[in-house]
Amino acid sequence: MREVEHIEQGALAGVLESLLLVATDATPAKDLAQAAAATVQETVAALEELSRAYLDANRGIQLREVAGGWRLFTHPAYHDQVESFVLSWDKRKLSSAALETLAVIAYMQPVTREGVRAIRGVNSDGVINSLKDKGYVREAGKDARQAALFATTNAFLETFGLRTVKDLPPLEEFAPDEESRNFIRERLSGTAMVVPIDEAAADLDEEAELLGQASIEDADFELQEAAAPETGEMDGGDGGEDGSDE
């Protein structure tokens, strides 16, 4: 950390304002003094002067000493306006999962929930519902299997400064190397969504084949038991049949 030169008294107020703007919690005067390369006494005097200046000018912000430190606050008189603005701003905030899901929908639209899951590798139903509530995603019909299709909205375009979805930058531009670019091409080609379906179909075929083979083996066993000369063997055949059901 580089050494900070001593701040002149006239500039100290401006330095403190800058520090308080980036502080996330109430900051003790000694910490502000250290950051501003001033004495604690000089810092406290400048903070008190700033606080009075805000009050006298009826500014939209106030400086208060709370919880052992100093912090900037919005003026209580403008609470309703601030609350309304913060709520609308908070609605636009998106988590990493939401951004990832929104990107999948934006580049693959229209896409089903299963299509999003196939690419992300996790269930995204809750995230999709949240994006719908925020107005970024809408239902855009159904596919051949009657599964809901999702696409982006005009609110999405406005928020991200796009005229149309055609203005979306190619994802390949963000790939650090050729391997990553190939991976993105494969994902966007739809291969990733087909693979899980193909794998599921293969699993069903394999299961049916195994069940069919088991049925043939059971039938052969029953025929052999029926052909046995002793009647006791017939009872064993019945037991074998019960065992296959288990």
trRosetta pair geometry for C-beta under 8 A, 3 or more apart (Angstrom, degrees):
i j d omega theta_ij theta_ji phi_ij phi_ji
4 7 7.8 -12 149 -41 110 93
4 35 7.3 60 8 180 164 39
4 36 7.4 -133 127 -176 148 14
4 37 4.2 -147 104 -42 103 125
5 37 6.2 141 100 106 24 169
6 37 5.0 -135 -102 138 40 114
6 38 7.1 106 -155 -86 73 57
7 11 5.3 -123 -175 87 97 104
7 12 5.1 124 118 -87 124 73
7 15 5.4 -60 -132 -13 161 158
7 36 5.3 -54 10 170 145 87
7 37 5.5 128 -11 71 86 94
7 38 5.5 -51 50 -59 105 104
8 11 4.9 72 63 17 87 103
8 12 7.1 -131 94 -33 42 83
9 12 5.5 -35 -149 -2 34 122
9 42 6.5 -115 -110 -154 88 118
9 46 7.6 -160 -160 -77 70 115
10 13 7.7 -52 176 16 34 99
11 14 5.5 -56 -167 41 61 113
11 15 6.1 62 139 -24 82 104
12 15 5.6 -57 -149 37 35 112
12 16 6.2 34 155 -19 69 106
12 36 6.2 77 -143 169 82 139
12 38 5.6 61 -124 -76 123 158
12 42 6.3 -115 -131 151 167 108
12 43 7.2 -135 -180 -100 126 56
12 46 4.6 -106 116 -97 117 160
13 16 5.8 -56 -149 37 30 111
13 17 6.5 34 152 -22 64 103
13 46 5.1 -151 -79 -169 69 107
13 49 6.7 -78 -96 90 122 115
13 50 5.5 161 -146 -74 100 106
14 17 5.6 -50 -149 31 33 114
14 18 6.6 33 153 -18 64 104
15 18 5.8 -57 -155 35 33 111
15 19 6.4 29 151 -17 67 107
15 36 4.7 118 125 -127 135 107
15 38 8.0 144 79 -18 143 126
16 19 5.6 -54 -146 38 34 111
16 20 6.1 32 157 -18 68 108
16 32 6.0 46 -126 -179 91 127
16 36 6.2 -15 -69 -76 73 149
16 43 6.9 145 -91 -150 126 82
16 46 5.7 157 -12 120 151 123
16 47 6.2 -139 -178 -81 155 76
16 50 6.5 -133 94 -33 131 156
17 20 5.9 -59 -145 39 28 109
17 21 6.4 33 155 -27 63 105
17 50 6.9 -174 -69 -138 90 143
18 21 5.8 -52 -151 27 29 114
18 22 7.1 8 159 -3 61 106
19 22 6.5 -72 -157 43 31 96
19 23 6.3 39 150 -36 68 108
19 27 7.2 -109 141 78 108 166
19 32 5.7 139 110 -133 152 89
19 35 5.6 122 -117 104 140 141
19 36 6.7 -87 -29 -59 147 99
20 23 5.4 -47 -141 21 36 119
20 27 7.0 -142 -105 31 68 127
20 32 7.6 10 -62 -113 83 128
20 63 7.1 -15 -170 -120 167 107
20 70 6.6 -65 -106 118 119 102
20 71 6.8 161 -156 -135 102 35
20 72 5.0 110 148 -27 118 108
21 72 6.8 12 -86 13 52 152
23 26 7.8 69 142 -115 130 9
23 27 4.7 -84 -141 -34 153 127
23 71 6.9 -126 101 -115 124 78
25 69 7.0 58 130 74 81 155
25 71 7.2 -77 158 -92 32 128
26 65 7.9 92 -159 -160 120 42
26 66 5.2 -123 -100 79 146 82
26 67 4.6 135 46 68 155 105
26 68 6.7 116 117 69 126 61
26 69 3.2 138 144 74 86 110
26 70 6.4 139 -160 47 78 16
26 71 4.3 -77 -98 -36 69 119
27 31 5.2 -112 -179 78 95 125
27 32 5.5 106 123 -53 119 97
27 69 4.6 148 61 -172 16 126
27 70 5.9 -40 63 55 75 74
27 71 7.0 126 10 -73 72 74
28 31 4.8 93 64 4 84 102
28 32 7.2 -156 97 -2 45 86
28 68 5.9 -25 -90 145 94 87
28 69 4.7 -75 -60 -99 45 89
28 70 7.8 103 -129 6 11 78
29 32 5.6 -57 -148 41 37 111
29 33 6.0 42 152 -25 69 106
29 40 5.6 89 124 -155 107 86
29 43 5.1 148 -175 110 92 120
29 44 5.0 21 -153 -75 153 84
29 47 6.5 -108 -111 -3 104 153
29 69 7.5 -175 -28 -134 56 57
29 70 6.5 74 -73 -14 73 117
30 33 5.4 -50 -144 35 31 116
30 34 6.4 35 154 -21 63 103
30 40 5.2 -16 -96 -103 70 118
30 43 7.9 154 -87 65 25 151
31 34 5.8 -50 -149 33 31 111
31 35 6.5 27 154 -14 63 107
31 69 7.7 -11 35 -126 122 114
32 35 5.8 -58 -147 40 32 108
32 36 6.0 15 158 -6 67 115
32 43 5.3 147 99 -167 103 136
32 47 7.4 85 94 -67 159 126
32 70 6.7 -15 -30 44 151 124
33 36 6.0 -66 -139 48 26 100
33 38 5.1 -104 -148 78 73 77
33 39 6.2 -31 -161 141 128 16
33 40 4.6 -81 -43 -87 168 53
33 42 7.2 119 -126 64 105 87
33 43 3.9 -110 -82 -24 90 151
34 37 7.6 24 -178 -73 29 38
36 43 6.4 140 54 -100 136 109
38 42 4.5 -111 170 86 113 127
38 43 5.1 139 95 -59 119 89
38 46 7.6 12 129 3 165 141
39 42 4.6 95 56 7 84 102
39 43 6.8 -150 92 -7 44 88
40 43 5.5 -57 -147 38 32 114
40 44 6.2 32 157 -20 68 105
41 44 6.0 -53 -145 35 28 108
41 45 6.4 28 156 -18 62 108
42 45 5.8 -60 -152 37 29 112
42 46 6.3 25 154 -17 66 109
43 46 5.8 -58 -148 37 30 108
43 47 6.2 30 154 -20 66 107
44 47 5.6 -54 -145 36 31 113
44 48 6.3 30 157 -18 65 106
45 48 6.0 -56 -149 37 28 109
45 49 6.4 28 153 -18 63 108
46 49 5.6 -55 -148 38 32 113
46 50 6.3 35 153 -21 65 104
47 50 5.7 -52 -148 34 31 112
47 51 6.4 34 152 -22 64 105
47 63 6.7 -148 -170 150 77 135
47 65 7.5 85 141 -71 130 102
47 70 5.3 -91 -154 -107 138 160
48 51 5.6 -50 -148 33 32 114
48 52 6.6 31 154 -16 64 103
49 52 5.9 -55 -150 37 32 109
49 53 6.3 34 152 -23 65 108
50 53 5.6 -56 -147 34 31 113
50 54 6.5 32 156 -20 65 103
50 63 5.2 25 114 26 103 163
51 54 6.1 -54 -153 31 29 110
51 55 6.7 23 153 -13 62 109
51 62 7.3 46 -146 -177 75 72
51 63 4.2 -115 -92 80 75 102
51 64 6.9 107 -129 -81 121 38
51 65 7.8 -43 -80 -24 154 86
52 55 5.8 -61 -151 40 33 109
52 56 6.0 30 156 -19 70 110
53 56 5.9 -54 -140 38 28 109
53 57 6.2 11 164 -4 64 113
53 59 7.9 29 124 -12 72 132
54 57 6.3 -70 -145 47 23 99
54 59 4.5 -81 -153 40 73 124
54 61 6.1 -79 -146 93 133 69
54 62 5.3 156 127 -118 137 48
54 63 5.6 137 8 5 148 90
55 58 7.4 21 -179 -74 32 43
55 59 7.9 -58 -50 24 19 87
55 62 6.8 56 -72 -126 77 98
58 75 7.7 55 -177 -122 62 152
59 62 7.3 159 76 -69 94 55
59 75 7.0 -176 102 -56 52 124
60 74 6.6 -27 159 -151 80 75
60 75 5.1 -109 -156 1 39 118
60 78 6.1 -5 -144 12 91 156
61 72 5.3 -4 -179 -172 123 105
61 73 6.7 148 -161 77 70 39
61 74 6.1 -54 -106 -108 64 40
61 75 6.6 -99 -72 -36 16 81
62 72 7.2 147 77 -158 40 57
62 73 5.0 -25 64 65 91 93
62 74 7.6 25 17 120 85 9
62 75 5.9 112 -26 -89 103 64
63 70 6.4 10 -178 -174 96 105
63 71 7.6 173 -149 87 59 29
63 72 5.7 -33 -96 -99 69 64
63 73 7.7 165 -89 19 21 78
64 70 7.2 172 91 -146 34 62
64 71 6.4 -24 65 63 77 74
64 73 5.8 2 12 3 115 124
65 69 7.2 -164 -152 106 65 22
65 70 5.4 -36 -100 -92 66 72
66 69 6.9 -26 72 66 56 65
66 70 7.8 106 25 -115 65 25
66 71 5.9 -52 42 30 107 114
74 78 6.2 -100 163 75 108 106
74 79 7.4 135 107 -91 117 53
74 82 5.1 91 145 -92 166 160
75 78 5.1 64 75 16 95 102
76 79 5.6 -3 -166 -46 51 109
78 81 4.9 -48 -175 45 85 114
78 82 5.6 88 124 -26 89 102
79 82 5.9 -65 -147 40 27 109
79 83 6.0 27 159 -22 67 110
80 83 5.8 -54 -144 35 27 111
80 84 6.4 27 157 -18 62 107
81 84 5.9 -56 -150 36 29 110
81 85 6.4 25 155 -15 64 109
82 85 5.8 -60 -149 39 30 109
82 86 6.1 28 157 -19 67 109
83 86 5.9 -56 -143 37 28 108
83 87 6.3 28 159 -20 63 107
84 87 6.0 -56 -149 34 27 110
84 88 6.6 21 156 -13 62 108
85 88 6.0 -61 -151 39 31 106
85 89 6.2 28 153 -17 67 110
86 89 5.5 -57 -145 40 32 111
86 90 6.0 34 155 -24 67 106
87 90 5.7 -51 -142 34 29 112
87 91 6.7 39 153 -28 60 100
88 91 5.7 -46 -155 22 33 117
88 92 7.3 28 150 -16 59 102
89 92 5.9 -61 -163 32 38 108
89 93 7.2 49 143 -35 67 96
90 93 5.5 -37 -157 9 45 118
91 134 5.8 161 174 -134 84 88
92 134 7.4 129 -101 -168 35 119
92 159 6.3 179 -143 -133 112 127
94 98 4.0 -131 -168 95 94 125
94 99 5.0 120 121 -58 124 81
94 102 6.8 -31 -161 -6 155 144
94 134 7.6 126 -86 148 94 176
95 98 4.6 98 50 6 74 102
95 99 7.0 -138 94 -4 39 86
95 127 8.0 -108 63 -124 113 106
96 99 5.8 -54 -147 37 31 110
96 100 6.3 32 154 -20 65 107
97 100 5.8 -55 -148 37 30 111
97 101 6.2 27 155 -16 65 108
97 124 7.6 -173 173 -126 101 91
97 127 5.3 -121 135 -101 105 139
98 101 5.8 -56 -145 40 30 109
98 102 6.0 31 155 -20 65 109
98 127 5.5 -163 -94 -159 62 102
98 130 6.3 -83 -105 98 117 126
98 131 6.1 159 -154 -71 96 96
99 102 5.6 -54 -143 39 29 112
99 103 6.3 33 155 -23 63 105
100 103 5.7 -53 -151 32 29 112
100 104 6.7 31 151 -20 63 103
100 120 6.3 106 135 -114 119 114
101 104 5.7 -52 -152 32 34 112
101 105 6.5 29 153 -14 66 106
101 116 6.1 39 -145 -168 86 130
101 120 6.6 -12 -89 -66 73 149
101 124 5.0 157 -112 -163 124 133
101 127 4.5 148 -13 126 164 133
101 128 6.3 -130 170 -69 138 68
101 131 6.5 -141 104 -35 119 142
102 105 5.8 -55 -148 40 33 109
102 106 6.0 36 154 -23 66 109
102 131 5.8 172 -82 -121 94 140
102 136 6.0 -24 -123 137 122 140
102 137 7.1 -131 -114 -56 79 111
102 152 7.5 75 -165 -99 84 107
102 156 7.3 -177 -166 -130 116 122
103 106 5.6 -53 -142 36 29 114
103 107 6.3 11 165 -4 65 111
103 171 8.0 103 176 -100 115 120
104 107 6.5 -69 -146 45 23 96
104 108 5.7 -15 170 14 64 123
104 111 6.9 -105 141 82 89 162
104 115 7.9 169 158 124 115 86
104 116 5.1 114 114 -130 141 81
104 119 5.2 159 -133 84 128 143
104 120 6.3 -76 -51 -49 157 99
104 124 8.0 -72 55 -128 147 178
105 108 6.5 -73 -125 55 20 89
105 109 5.5 47 171 -66 64 98
105 111 5.8 -143 -121 46 59 118
105 116 6.6 -7 -65 -92 82 118
105 128 7.7 128 -64 -117 138 95
105 131 7.5 158 16 126 157 162
105 137 5.9 -12 144 -114 167 118
105 150 5.4 -57 -135 113 122 110
105 151 6.8 170 172 -126 100 23
105 152 6.1 133 122 -56 106 82
106 109 6.3 -23 -134 -14 15 116
106 152 5.2 37 -101 -45 75 137
106 156 7.0 -165 -95 166 109 143
106 165 6.4 -170 -168 -139 80 109
106 168 6.1 152 151 -102 115 148
107 168 6.6 -161 -88 138 77 157
107 171 6.3 14 -112 -39 155 127
107 188 6.2 -70 149 -118 121 108
108 111 4.2 42 114 -61 109 140
108 115 6.3 -170 141 146 142 126
108 116 7.7 176 66 -83 142 66
108 119 7.2 -154 -39 -31 157 156
108 188 7.0 -144 -83 -133 86 65
108 190 7.8 132 -140 -88 105 76
109 140 7.1 70 -172 27 104 155
109 149 7.9 105 -157 167 69 96
109 150 6.8 -91 -117 105 93 59
109 151 4.0 98 -165 -119 130 76
109 152 6.1 -108 -48 -3 161 80
109 165 7.1 -94 53 -143 128 165
110 140 4.5 -131 -108 81 128 128
110 141 6.7 9 -171 52 171 99
110 149 3.7 39 160 167 124 121
110 150 6.4 148 -157 60 77 29
110 151 4.8 -54 -96 -59 80 102
111 115 4.0 -125 -173 92 96 141
111 116 5.9 114 126 -52 122 79
111 149 6.6 117 46 -153 14 76
111 150 6.0 -41 66 56 67 83
111 151 7.9 124 17 -76 68 59
111 193 8.0 -132 -147 -92 105 153
112 115 4.5 107 51 0 72 101
112 116 7.3 -133 98 -2 44 83
112 143 5.9 -58 -59 -8 123 134
112 147 4.5 30 -134 124 135 126
112 148 6.6 124 -131 77 77 51
112 149 5.9 -56 -74 -98 66 57
112 150 7.3 121 -113 7 21 88
113 116 5.8 -55 -155 35 34 110
113 117 6.3 33 149 -18 67 107
113 124 6.7 -167 -158 70 78 88
113 125 5.8 27 -152 -89 134 78
113 128 6.3 -106 -109 2 91 165
113 147 7.0 -122 27 178 88 115
113 148 7.0 46 -20 66 99 94
113 150 7.4 81 -61 -11 61 126
114 117 5.5 -53 -145 39 34 113
114 118 6.2 41 153 -28 65 103
114 147 6.6 -32 8 -175 114 161
114 193 7.4 100 121 -153 84 99
114 196 7.8 -147 174 86 100 138
115 118 5.7 -49 -147 28 30 114
115 119 6.9 20 157 -10 61 105
115 193 4.7 -2 -130 -121 77 136
116 119 6.2 -65 -156 40 31 103
116 120 6.0 7 160 1 71 115
116 124 4.7 -89 125 55 123 144
116 128 6.7 145 51 -68 169 123
116 150 7.6 -5 -40 49 129 133
117 120 6.2 -65 -132 51 28 95
117 121 7.4 162 176 -23 57 3
117 122 6.7 -116 -141 87 76 26
117 123 5.8 1 -114 -105 119 40
117 124 5.7 -157 -77 10 70 95
118 121 7.8 20 177 -70 19 43
118 192 5.5 146 139 134 102 86
118 193 4.4 118 85 -110 155 60
118 195 7.4 144 -167 56 118 87
118 196 5.1 -133 -118 7 107 134
119 187 5.7 87 -133 -163 102 108
119 192 5.4 86 -95 110 68 140
119 193 6.8 -25 -47 -65 86 87
120 124 5.6 85 45 -54 153 128
123 126 7.6 63 124 6 95 90
124 127 4.7 -56 -167 46 79 116
124 128 5.5 85 130 -29 90 98
125 128 5.8 -58 -148 36 28 111
125 129 6.4 28 155 -19 64 106
126 129 5.7 -54 -149 35 31 112
126 130 6.4 32 152 -20 64 105
127 130 5.6 -54 -151 35 33 114
127 131 6.4 34 151 -19 66 104
128 131 5.6 -53 -148 36 33 111
128 132 6.5 37 150 -22 64 102
128 137 6.3 -98 -160 103 71 161
128 150 6.3 -95 -155 -92 121 168
129 132 5.6 -51 -152 32 33 115
129 133 6.5 35 150 -19 64 103
130 133 5.6 -52 -150 34 34 112
130 134 6.4 27 153 -14 66 107
131 134 5.7 -56 -145 41 33 109
131 136 4.8 -75 -172 66 88 107
131 137 4.1 50 123 6 111 123
132 135 7.7 48 176 -67 31 23
132 136 7.8 -96 -76 55 23 64
132 137 5.0 -67 -74 79 62 95
132 138 6.9 114 -127 -93 85 37
132 139 7.8 23 -118 -34 128 79
134 137 8.0 54 60 16 87 82
134 155 7.9 -167 132 120 72 141
135 153 6.0 -97 164 69 67 155
135 155 4.3 21 132 47 108 167
136 152 6.4 -39 167 -143 71 81
136 153 6.0 -162 -163 32 21 104
136 155 5.9 -106 -89 94 50 106
136 156 4.5 91 -153 -78 77 96
136 159 7.2 -46 -103 24 103 147
137 150 5.4 7 -177 -175 113 114
137 151 7.2 155 -152 81 68 27
137 152 6.2 -53 -101 -106 58 46
137 153 6.6 -131 -71 -16 9 99
137 156 7.4 68 -61 -57 51 132
138 150 7.1 156 79 -151 33 68
138 151 6.1 -28 64 67 82 76
138 152 7.6 54 19 160 84 11
138 153 5.0 97 -19 -74 111 102
139 148 5.3 -59 -134 -167 111 113
139 149 6.9 102 -165 70 64 54
139 150 6.2 -50 -105 -97 46 64
140 149 4.9 -70 72 104 82 101
140 150 6.4 113 14 -142 95 13
140 151 3.9 38 -29 4 146 117
141 148 7.9 155 99 -150 31 53
141 149 5.1 -2 74 42 74 121
142 145 8.0 -123 166 75 97 48
142 146 5.0 3 168 -145 139 41
142 147 6.2 146 -157 65 84 29
142 148 5.9 -49 -101 -96 78 38
142 149 6.1 -178 -105 -6 20 92
143 146 7.2 -82 66 -11 59 13
143 147 5.1 -8 37 54 106 87
143 149 5.8 115 -44 -61 83 107
152 156 4.0 -82 -176 54 111 161
152 157 7.1 119 132 -42 121 77
152 165 6.4 138 50 -87 129 119
153 156 5.1 118 55 -1 63 97
153 157 7.6 -121 107 2 45 86
154 157 5.4 -51 -153 35 43 113
154 158 6.2 42 150 -20 71 104
155 158 5.7 -53 -145 38 33 112
155 159 6.2 34 156 -21 66 108
156 159 6.0 -57 -146 36 27 109
156 160 6.3 -6 166 9 64 113
156 162 7.8 -17 123 44 76 122
157 160 6.6 -77 -145 53 23 89
157 161 8.0 -109 168 68 54 8
157 162 4.5 -101 -147 74 75 91
157 163 7.0 -10 -174 153 123 5
157 164 7.0 -15 -123 -104 136 21
157 165 7.3 -92 -88 -60 104 63
158 161 7.7 28 -177 -71 27 33
162 165 6.9 59 144 -90 144 32
162 167 4.4 173 -150 75 92 123
162 168 6.7 7 -122 -64 148 62
163 166 7.9 -36 81 58 92 89
163 167 5.3 105 39 -28 81 144
164 167 5.7 119 60 -6 60 95
165 168 5.6 -6 -176 -19 61 114
169 173 5.7 -69 159 39 110 141
169 174 7.8 96 112 -34 120 101
170 173 5.1 106 78 -17 87 99
171 174 6.0 -57 -170 32 53 107
171 175 7.4 66 137 -38 72 94
171 184 5.1 -160 111 -168 116 137
171 188 6.8 168 39 -55 136 139
172 175 5.4 -36 -159 5 50 121
172 181 4.9 55 -147 -137 97 94
172 184 5.5 -180 -86 87 68 142
172 185 7.0 34 -85 -59 117 85
175 178 7.8 88 132 -95 129 14
175 180 3.8 175 -158 107 101 109
175 181 4.2 163 91 -68 163 69
175 183 7.7 158 -124 50 128 94
175 184 5.7 -120 -68 -7 128 136
176 180 5.6 70 43 17 69 154
177 180 5.2 99 56 10 68 101
177 181 7.2 -126 106 -5 38 91
178 181 5.3 -53 -147 36 37 114
178 182 6.3 39 154 -21 68 102
179 182 5.8 -53 -151 34 31 111
179 183 6.5 34 149 -22 63 105
180 183 5.4 -51 -149 33 35 116
180 184 6.5 35 152 -19 66 102
181 184 5.7 -53 -150 35 33 110
181 185 6.4 35 151 -21 65 104
182 185 5.6 -51 -148 34 33 113
182 186 6.4 34 153 -20 65 104
183 186 5.8 -55 -153 34 30 111
183 187 6.4 29 152 -18 64 107
184 187 5.7 -55 -147 37 33 111
184 188 6.1 19 160 -9 68 111
185 188 6.2 -64 -142 45 26 101
185 189 6.1 34 156 -32 64 109
186 189 5.8 -54 -147 26 27 115
186 191 5.0 -60 -175 52 78 133
186 192 6.5 97 132 -44 86 94
187 191 7.4 -82 -88 54 20 87
187 192 4.8 8 -124 -13 61 141
190 193 5.3 -54 -165 39 64 110
190 194 6.1 62 139 -24 83 103
191 194 5.7 -62 -149 37 35 108
191 195 6.2 44 156 -34 69 102
192 195 6.0 -42 -147 19 29 117
192 196 7.9 26 161 -11 56 95
193 196 7.0 -52 -164 30 34 101
193 197 7.3 25 147 -8 62 111
194 197 5.7 -68 -160 43 42 110
194 198 5.9 39 149 -21 78 109
195 198 5.6 -58 -143 39 31 110
195 199 6.1 30 159 -20 67 106
196 199 5.6 -53 -143 37 32 112
196 200 6.2 34 156 -22 65 104
197 200 5.7 -53 -149 35 30 111
197 201 6.4 30 152 -18 64 105
198 201 5.7 -54 -148 36 32 111
198 202 6.3 33 152 -20 66 105
199 202 5.6 -53 -147 36 32 111
199 203 6.3 36 152 -22 65 104
200 203 5.6 -51 -150 33 32 113
200 204 6.6 32 152 -18 64 104
201 204 5.7 -54 -151 36 33 111
201 205 6.4 33 151 -19 66 104
202 205 5.6 -52 -147 36 33 111
202 206 6.2 33 154 -20 66 106
203 206 5.7 -54 -146 37 30 110
203 207 6.2 30 154 -20 65 106
204 207 5.7 -53 -146 37 31 111
204 208 6.3 31 155 -19 65 105
205 208 5.8 -55 -148 37 30 110
205 209 6.2 31 153 -21 65 106
206 209 5.6 -54 -148 35 31 112
206 210 6.3 31 154 -18 65 105
207 210 5.8 -54 -148 37 31 109
207 211 6.2 29 154 -17 65 107
208 211 5.7 -55 -146 39 31 110
208 212 6.1 33 154 -21 65 107
209 212 5.6 -54 -147 37 29 112
209 213 6.3 30 154 -20 64 105
210 213 5.7 -53 -147 35 31 111
210 214 6.3 33 152 -21 64 105
211 214 5.6 -53 -148 35 32 113
211 215 6.5 35 152 -22 64 103
212 215 5.6 -52 -150 32 33 112
212 216 6.6 33 152 -19 65 103
213 216 5.7 -53 -152 34 34 111
213 217 6.4 32 152 -17 66 105
214 217 5.8 -55 -149 37 33 110
214 218 6.3 34 153 -20 66 106
214 244 7.0 152 165 -156 108 114
215 218 5.7 -54 -148 36 31 112
215 219 6.3 32 153 -21 64 106
216 219 5.7 -55 -149 35 31 111
216 220 6.4 32 153 -19 65 104
217 220 5.7 -52 -148 35 33 112
217 221 6.3 35 153 -21 64 106
218 221 5.6 -55 -150 35 31 113
218 222 6.4 31 153 -19 66 105
218 240 7.4 170 -142 138 80 104
218 241 7.0 92 -170 -111 113 67
218 244 5.0 36 -105 -98 131 168
219 222 5.8 -54 -148 35 32 110
219 223 6.5 32 154 -19 65 105
220 223 5.8 -55 -150 35 31 111
220 224 6.4 30 154 -19 65 106
221 224 5.8 -56 -151 36 31 110
221 225 6.3 28 153 -17 65 108
221 237 7.2 164 135 -132 85 83
221 240 5.7 -124 137 145 134 153
222 225 5.7 -56 -146 38 32 110
222 226 6.2 34 154 -22 66 106
222 237 5.5 97 -130 -167 62 116
222 240 7.2 -161 -76 85 71 124
222 241 6.7 50 -88 -71 114 106
223 226 5.7 -54 -146 35 30 111
223 227 6.4 24 156 -15 64 108
224 227 5.9 -62 -151 38 30 107
224 228 7.1 50 146 -45 62 91
225 228 5.6 -31 -159 -3 40 118
225 233 5.4 -164 -158 150 76 96
225 234 6.4 127 152 -108 99 39
225 236 6.2 -147 -137 85 126 91
225 237 3.2 152 124 -79 154 116
225 240 6.9 -171 -46 24 154 138
226 234 6.9 59 -108 -110 51 87
226 237 6.5 65 -52 -95 64 171
228 233 3.5 -52 96 94 152 160
228 234 7.2 -157 61 -51 110 62
228 237 7.9 -173 16 -43 125 116
229 233 7.7 75 54 15 41 137
230 233 5.0 103 75 -10 86 100
231 234 5.4 -37 -168 15 54 117
231 235 7.5 55 141 -16 69 93
232 235 5.7 -46 -164 28 48 112
232 236 6.9 49 141 -19 69 100
233 236 5.2 -49 -155 33 44 116
233 237 6.6 52 146 -26 68 96
234 237 5.5 -46 -156 26 37 115
234 238 6.9 38 147 -19 64 97
235 238 5.7 -49 -156 31 38 111
235 239 6.6 39 147 -18 65 102
236 239 5.5 -52 -152 35 37 113
236 240 6.5 42 149 -24 67 100
237 240 5.5 -50 -152 31 35 113
237 241 6.7 37 151 -21 65 101
238 241 5.7 -51 -155 31 36 112
238 242 6.7 34 150 -18 66 102
239 242 5.7 -54 -152 35 37 110
239 243 6.4 38 151 -23 67 104
240 243 5.6 -54 -150 33 35 113
240 244 6.7 35 154 -22 66 100
241 244 5.9 -52 -154 29 34 109
241 245 7.0 35 150 -19 63 101
242 245 5.8 -54 -159 30 38 113
242 246 7.0 37 148 -20 66 101
243 246 5.7 -53 -156 30 39 112
